[in-house]
Amino acid sequence: MLTFIWTIQVISALLLIVLILMHSPKGDGIAGIGNAAQMFSSQKSAEKGLNKLTGIVALVFIVCVFLLGFILS
């Protein structure tokens, strides 16, 4: 069981790195101060899907960290 959780954690960590690197840069510059940049830009469906997938993989990673913390302590 311990080996399985370690494997899931390593795979999710590597996948999380790849998914974060795939995101487009969000440098708004000075327009980011008053959220003016969000008024004129919309999120594409591919970006929304990437955000959801990144969130799911991050959640799996966090659950594995907590499980390993409880098992090993």
Order of alpha helices (4+ residues) and beta strands (2+ residues): alpha-alpha
